[in-house]
Amino acid sequence: MQQLKVIWQEGMLLRPQHFQQNDRYHAQQLQTRTRRLGEPAWGFFELALDRQFLAMGKLVVSQASGILPDGTLFELGADSEPLALDVPANTCDSAVWLALPLASGQHVESRPADQDEIIARYLSVDREIPDSHAGFGELGAVTCGRPDFRLLLDDHPRLDAYVRLQVCQILEAAPDGSLGTAEIGDFLLLQLVNRHEAVLRHCLDYEQLHPRSLFRELLALHGELATFAAADKRPAQALHYRHSDQGGSFEPLFQALRQALSMVLEQHALPLPLQQRQYGIQVAPLQDHGLLATASFVLIAGADCSSEELRQRLPAHLKVGPVERIRQLVNLHLPGLTLKALPVAPRQLPFHADKAYFALELTPADLALLEQSGGFAFHVSGTFPSLDLAFWAIRS
């Protein structure tokens, strides 16, 4: 609704509505002018979460500043208490919103501090304000409005009554209520991204950078990587920026970049295909025995269970040895080649969050046997539903 300008006249009877309407008129003028700037002019300037409370099932915003979608400027943390939200156990795939009640002009817009049940845009607080034009700085009591910000989840029943910014996305809260954090790995691993690395480092110098500018730069990196990673030398998918959905905009782009970089990095590693034999034995023929001196060997395992369970259980149930000796190792319960669980995937291999990575630790005696062998053999005892193995040689 268009807000009309107040006509000030001499001798008029002033009422609170005059000043309120005057505020609404100028606020609408500022908001309309801001929207015409082109780029979506709202979002966070800064945002800080206190991670020490995550293990307690609490999400605490210790500092935040920015512009709300309705044009309202805000700053939290300087002279206000941190905002806190108790996250219910087993919360899954829910956004957390920094929310402020809408200003409609048709409802009460301020409330006393002891009336939490009222949804109002401002919290009434009394302040002693100095008279900046008086010679001795005379103080006067003024009732001020502090924005009544709250942290809300997607399932809040009155979510539409608030203007809001998304703080984060809760992927999962453990049954004990604890939360975790994730971070995005470094993409800049290859020489072909040197130009983009320089530009991205330049972006870090800005205290305020519009997300669309960062999206545009990463999108260009994705397009150039397609030249090396895609079979048809073309980007495989169309990616779009939506200012109102930062996670939905950047997450597909990050996934596409990871996939492209993984395909490029695979060229620095050599897959050793596994062949299924009798009695549950799989064999990886070794055509180039020179790899024994110049490469390390990694086994990737996936199954219908967590990667952590695979890391803990699989080494005790997996026998690895030269193909000529695998039956003897299994039948006589002899130790095979040593398998060591890796905490992270080697950077030369594609990363899969649901898979476990293991390195073969070969002794001089092991290498001597493999020099005379036709390849590696693997045998798994025990039950691992839908177990899938992949074997790689990584040149040093």
C-alpha positions as CSV (number, residue, x, y, z in Angstrom):
1,M,0.0,0.0,0.0
2,Q,1.3,3.4,-0.9
3,Q,2.1,5.6,2.1
4,L,1.0,9.2,1.6
5,K,3.0,12.2,2.8
6,V,1.7,14.1,5.9
7,I,0.7,17.7,5.2
8,W,2.0,19.8,8.0
9,Q,0.0,23.0,8.7
10,E,0.3,25.8,11.2
11,G,-2.0,25.4,14.2
12,M,-2.8,21.8,13.5
13,L,-3.5,19.5,16.5
14,L,-0.7,17.0,16.5
15,R,-1.5,13.4,17.3
16,P,0.8,10.3,17.4
17,Q,-0.6,9.2,14.1
18,H,1.0,12.2,12.4
19,F,4.5,11.2,13.4
20,Q,3.8,7.5,12.7
21,Q,2.6,8.2,9.2
22,N,5.5,10.5,8.6
23,D,7.9,7.6,9.6
24,R,6.0,5.2,7.3
25,Y,6.2,7.6,4.3
26,H,9.9,8.2,4.6
27,A,10.6,4.5,5.2
28,Q,8.7,3.5,2.1
29,Q,10.6,6.2,0.1
30,L,13.9,4.7,1.2
31,Q,12.8,1.1,0.6
32,T,11.5,1.9,-2.9
33,R,14.7,3.7,-3.8
34,T,16.8,0.9,-2.5
35,R,14.9,-1.7,-4.6
36,R,15.7,0.2,-7.8
37,L,19.4,-0.2,-7.4
38,G,19.4,-3.4,-9.4
39,E,21.1,-6.0,-7.3
40,P,19.0,-7.6,-4.5
41,A,19.8,-5.1,-1.8
42,W,19.2,-7.2,1.3
43,G,21.1,-9.8,3.3
44,F,23.8,-10.0,6.0
45,F,26.8,-7.7,6.3
46,E,28.1,-9.9,9.1
47,L,26.9,-13.0,10.9
48,A,28.6,-14.8,13.9
49,L,27.4,-17.9,15.6
50,D,28.7,-19.0,19.0
51,R,29.7,-22.6,18.3
52,Q,30.4,-23.6,21.9
53,F,26.6,-23.9,22.4
54,L,26.0,-26.3,19.5
55,A,26.9,-29.3,21.6
56,M,24.2,-28.2,24.1
57,G,21.5,-28.2,21.3
58,K,21.4,-24.4,21.3
59,L,21.9,-22.1,18.3
60,V,23.2,-18.6,19.4
61,V,23.7,-15.6,17.2
62,S,26.2,-13.5,19.0
63,Q,26.5,-10.8,16.3
64,A,24.7,-9.8,13.1
65,S,24.1,-6.8,10.9
66,G,22.5,-6.3,7.5
67,I,19.3,-5.4,5.6
68,L,16.0,-7.2,5.8
69,P,14.0,-7.9,2.6
70,D,11.7,-5.0,3.6
71,G,14.6,-2.6,3.6
72,T,15.1,-2.4,7.4
73,L,18.7,-1.9,8.5
74,F,19.7,-3.8,11.7
75,E,22.7,-4.4,13.9
76,L,22.7,-6.9,16.8
77,G,25.3,-7.6,19.4
78,A,26.7,-4.2,20.2
79,D,24.3,-3.3,23.0
80,S,21.9,-6.2,23.0
81,E,21.7,-9.8,24.3
82,P,22.7,-12.6,21.9
83,L,19.7,-14.3,20.3
84,A,19.3,-18.0,21.3
85,L,17.2,-20.8,20.0
86,D,16.7,-24.2,21.7
87,V,16.7,-26.7,18.8
88,P,14.4,-29.7,19.5
89,A,16.1,-33.1,19.4
90,N,15.8,-34.9,16.0
91,T,15.2,-31.7,14.1
92,C,16.0,-32.4,10.5
93,D,16.4,-30.3,7.3
94,S,15.0,-27.1,8.8
95,A,16.0,-23.5,8.2
96,V,16.8,-21.2,11.0
97,W,15.4,-17.7,10.5
98,L,16.4,-14.3,11.9
99,A,12.8,-12.9,12.1
100,L,11.2,-9.5,12.8
101,P,7.4,-9.0,12.9
102,L,6.1,-7.3,9.8
103,A,5.2,-3.6,9.9
104,S,1.7,-3.3,8.4
105,G,0.5,-0.1,10.0
106,Q,-2.7,-2.0,10.8
107,H,-1.6,-3.7,14.1
108,V,0.1,-2.8,17.3
109,E,3.8,-2.3,16.5
110,S,5.3,-2.1,20.1
111,R,4.9,-4.1,23.3
112,P,6.2,-4.0,26.9
113,A,9.0,-6.3,27.8
114,D,6.8,-8.5,30.0
115,Q,4.3,-9.4,27.2
116,D,6.1,-12.0,25.2
117,E,2.9,-13.4,23.8
118,I,2.3,-10.3,21.7
119,I,3.8,-10.3,18.2
120,A,5.0,-6.7,17.8
121,R,7.8,-5.2,15.7
122,Y,9.4,-3.2,18.6
123,L,10.1,-3.8,22.2
124,S,9.4,-0.7,24.3
125,V,12.5,0.4,26.3
126,D,13.0,3.5,28.4
127,R,16.3,5.5,27.8
128,E,17.8,8.6,29.3
129,I,18.6,10.7,26.2
130,P,20.7,13.9,26.5
131,D,19.7,17.1,24.9
132,S,22.5,17.6,22.5
133,H,21.7,21.4,22.1
134,A,21.6,22.1,25.9
135,G,24.7,23.5,27.4
136,F,24.9,21.0,30.2
137,G,23.6,17.9,28.3
138,E,20.3,17.7,30.2
139,L,18.9,14.2,30.2
140,G,15.3,13.3,29.4
141,A,13.3,10.0,29.6
142,V,12.4,8.8,26.1
143,T,10.5,5.5,25.3
144,C,12.4,3.9,22.4
145,G,11.6,0.9,20.2
146,R,14.2,-1.9,20.0
147,P,13.5,-4.3,17.1
148,D,12.1,-7.5,18.6
149,F,14.2,-10.0,16.7
150,R,13.7,-13.7,17.2
151,L,15.2,-17.0,15.9
152,L,12.5,-19.3,14.4
153,L,12.4,-22.7,12.7
154,D,10.4,-23.7,9.6
155,D,7.6,-25.2,11.7
156,H,6.8,-22.0,13.5
157,P,3.0,-21.5,13.2
158,R,3.1,-17.8,12.5
159,L,6.2,-17.7,10.2
160,D,4.4,-15.6,7.6
161,A,3.9,-12.8,10.2
162,Y,7.6,-12.1,10.1
163,V,10.1,-10.6,7.6
164,R,13.1,-12.8,7.9
165,L,16.7,-13.8,6.8
166,Q,17.9,-17.3,6.8
167,V,20.7,-17.8,9.3
168,C,21.6,-21.4,8.5
169,Q,20.1,-24.8,7.6
170,I,20.0,-27.6,10.3
171,L,20.7,-30.8,8.4
172,E,20.3,-32.9,11.5
173,A,20.2,-32.7,15.3
174,A,21.4,-35.7,17.2
175,P,19.0,-37.5,19.5
176,D,20.9,-36.0,22.5
177,G,20.2,-32.5,21.0
178,S,23.8,-31.8,19.9
179,L,24.4,-30.0,16.6
180,G,27.4,-30.1,14.3
181,T,29.0,-27.8,11.7
182,A,30.3,-28.4,8.2
183,E,32.5,-26.5,6.1
184,I,33.2,-26.4,2.4
185,G,36.6,-27.8,1.2
186,D,39.1,-25.9,-0.8
187,F,38.4,-26.0,-4.6
188,L,41.6,-24.3,-5.7
189,L,43.7,-27.4,-6.2
190,L,44.6,-27.3,-9.9
191,Q,46.8,-24.9,-11.9
192,L,43.9,-24.2,-14.3
193,V,42.1,-22.2,-11.5
194,N,45.0,-19.8,-10.9
195,R,43.1,-16.9,-12.4
196,H,40.0,-17.7,-10.3
197,E,42.1,-18.1,-7.2
198,A,43.5,-14.6,-7.6
199,V,40.0,-13.2,-8.1
200,L,38.6,-15.1,-5.1
201,R,41.4,-13.8,-2.9
202,H,40.6,-10.3,-4.1
203,C,37.0,-10.9,-3.1
204,L,38.2,-11.7,0.4
205,D,39.5,-8.2,0.7
206,Y,35.9,-6.8,0.6
207,E,34.1,-6.4,3.9
208,Q,30.9,-6.5,2.0
209,L,30.5,-8.5,-1.2
210,H,27.2,-9.2,-2.9
211,P,26.6,-13.0,-3.1
212,R,25.7,-12.7,-6.8
213,S,29.2,-11.5,-7.6
214,L,30.7,-14.6,-5.9
215,F,28.2,-16.8,-7.6
216,R,29.1,-15.3,-11.0
217,E,32.8,-16.0,-10.4
218,L,32.3,-19.6,-9.3
219,L,29.9,-20.2,-12.2
220,A,32.7,-19.1,-14.6
221,L,35.1,-21.5,-12.8
222,H,32.5,-24.3,-13.3
223,G,32.2,-23.5,-17.0
224,E,36.0,-23.5,-17.6
225,L,36.4,-26.8,-15.7
226,A,33.9,-28.4,-18.1
227,T,36.5,-28.0,-20.8
228,F,38.7,-30.5,-19.0
229,A,36.2,-32.7,-17.1
230,A,33.1,-33.1,-19.4
231,A,33.1,-35.6,-22.3
232,D,31.4,-33.0,-24.6
233,K,33.6,-30.1,-23.2
234,R,30.4,-28.3,-22.2
235,P,28.8,-27.5,-18.8
236,A,26.3,-30.3,-18.0
237,Q,23.7,-28.3,-16.2
238,A,22.1,-24.8,-15.9
239,L,22.7,-23.2,-12.5
240,H,20.7,-20.2,-11.3
241,Y,21.1,-17.6,-8.6
242,R,18.2,-16.9,-6.3
243,H,18.9,-14.2,-3.8
244,S,16.1,-15.5,-1.5
245,D,17.6,-19.0,-1.3
246,Q,21.3,-18.8,-0.8
247,G,21.7,-22.4,0.1
248,G,19.6,-23.6,-2.8
249,S,21.7,-21.4,-5.1
250,F,25.2,-22.3,-4.0
251,E,24.9,-25.9,-3.0
252,P,24.2,-27.2,-6.5
253,L,27.1,-25.1,-7.8
254,F,29.5,-26.4,-5.1
255,Q,28.4,-30.0,-6.0
256,A,29.0,-29.3,-9.7
257,L,32.5,-27.9,-8.9
258,R,33.4,-30.9,-6.7
259,Q,32.3,-33.3,-9.4
260,A,34.2,-31.4,-12.1
261,L,37.4,-31.2,-10.0
262,S,37.0,-34.9,-9.0
263,M,36.9,-35.9,-12.7
264,V,40.0,-33.8,-13.4
265,L,41.8,-35.2,-10.4
266,E,41.0,-38.8,-11.4
267,Q,43.5,-38.4,-14.3
268,H,46.3,-38.3,-11.7
269,A,45.2,-41.6,-10.3
270,L,44.9,-45.0,-12.0
271,P,41.8,-47.2,-11.4
272,L,42.6,-50.9,-11.1
273,P,39.3,-52.7,-12.0
274,L,38.2,-55.5,-9.8
275,Q,37.1,-58.8,-11.4
276,Q,34.7,-61.1,-9.6
277,R,36.0,-64.7,-9.1
278,Q,34.6,-67.8,-7.3
279,Y,34.0,-68.0,-3.5
280,G,33.6,-64.3,-3.1
281,I,37.1,-63.4,-4.2
282,Q,37.7,-60.2,-6.2
283,V,41.0,-59.8,-8.2
284,A,42.7,-56.6,-9.5
285,P,45.2,-57.7,-12.1
286,L,48.5,-55.7,-12.0
287,Q,49.7,-55.1,-15.6
288,D,52.4,-52.6,-14.6
289,H,54.5,-53.9,-11.8
290,G,56.4,-50.6,-11.9
291,L,53.5,-49.1,-9.9
292,L,54.7,-51.1,-6.8
293,A,57.7,-48.8,-6.6
294,T,56.1,-45.5,-7.7
295,A,52.5,-45.6,-6.4
296,S,50.4,-46.1,-3.2
297,F,47.3,-48.2,-3.3
298,V,43.9,-47.2,-1.9
299,L,40.7,-49.2,-1.5
300,I,37.3,-47.4,-1.5
301,A,34.4,-49.2,0.1
302,G,30.7,-48.3,0.2
303,A,27.8,-50.2,1.6
304,D,24.3,-49.8,3.1
305,C,25.8,-48.5,6.3
306,S,27.6,-45.4,7.5
307,S,31.2,-44.8,6.4
308,E,32.3,-44.7,10.1
309,E,30.9,-48.3,10.5
310,L,32.8,-49.4,7.5
311,R,36.1,-47.8,8.8
312,Q,35.7,-49.7,12.1
313,R,34.5,-53.1,10.9
314,L,35.8,-53.8,7.4
315,P,39.5,-54.2,8.2
316,A,38.8,-57.1,10.5
317,H,36.6,-58.9,7.8
318,L,38.7,-58.1,4.7
319,K,41.6,-60.3,3.6
320,V,44.0,-58.8,1.0
321,G,47.0,-60.5,-0.6
322,P,48.7,-61.6,-3.8
323,V,46.2,-63.4,-6.1
324,E,48.2,-66.7,-5.8
325,R,48.0,-66.8,-2.0
326,I,44.5,-65.5,-1.2
327,R,43.0,-69.0,-0.8
328,Q,45.7,-70.0,1.6
329,L,45.3,-66.8,3.6
330,V,41.6,-67.3,3.9
331,N,41.5,-71.1,4.6
332,L,44.3,-71.0,7.2
333,H,43.2,-67.7,8.7
334,L,46.6,-66.1,8.1
335,P,47.2,-62.3,8.1
336,G,47.2,-60.6,4.8
337,L,48.4,-57.2,3.6
338,T,47.9,-54.5,6.2
339,L,44.9,-52.2,5.6
340,K,44.8,-48.8,7.3
341,A,41.6,-46.7,7.5
342,L,42.1,-43.1,6.2
343,P,40.4,-40.2,8.0
344,V,39.8,-38.4,4.8
345,A,39.9,-39.2,1.1
346,P,43.3,-38.7,-0.7
347,R,43.1,-35.4,-2.7
348,Q,43.8,-37.3,-5.9
349,L,40.6,-39.3,-5.6
350,P,37.0,-38.3,-6.0
351,F,35.3,-37.7,-2.6
352,H,32.2,-39.5,-1.5
353,A,30.8,-38.7,1.9
354,D,29.1,-42.1,2.2
355,K,32.3,-44.2,1.4
356,A,35.3,-45.2,3.5
357,Y,38.9,-45.0,2.3
358,F,41.7,-47.5,3.2
359,A,45.4,-47.5,2.3
360,L,47.5,-50.6,1.9
361,E,50.7,-50.5,4.0
362,L,53.2,-52.7,2.1
363,T,56.4,-54.0,3.7
364,P,59.5,-54.9,1.6
365,A,58.5,-58.6,2.0
366,D,55.0,-57.7,0.6
367,L,56.5,-55.9,-2.3
368,A,58.8,-58.9,-3.1
369,L,55.8,-61.2,-3.2
370,L,53.7,-58.8,-5.4
371,E,56.6,-58.4,-7.8
372,Q,56.1,-62.1,-8.7
373,S,52.3,-62.0,-8.6
374,G,49.6,-61.4,-11.1
375,G,47.9,-58.8,-9.0
376,F,45.9,-58.1,-5.8
377,A,43.1,-60.3,-4.4
378,F,40.4,-59.4,-1.9
379,H,38.0,-61.6,0.2
380,V,35.3,-60.3,2.5
381,S,33.8,-62.4,5.3
382,G,30.8,-61.2,7.3
383,T,27.8,-59.3,6.1
384,F,28.0,-55.9,4.5
385,P,24.8,-55.2,2.6
386,S,25.4,-53.9,-1.0
387,L,29.2,-53.8,-0.5
388,D,31.0,-52.1,-3.4
389,L,34.8,-52.0,-3.6
390,A,37.0,-49.8,-5.9
391,F,40.8,-50.1,-6.0
392,W,43.1,-47.3,-7.1
393,A,46.8,-46.7,-7.6
394,I,48.0,-43.1,-6.9
395,R,51.3,-42.2,-8.5
396,S,53.7,-40.4,-6.1
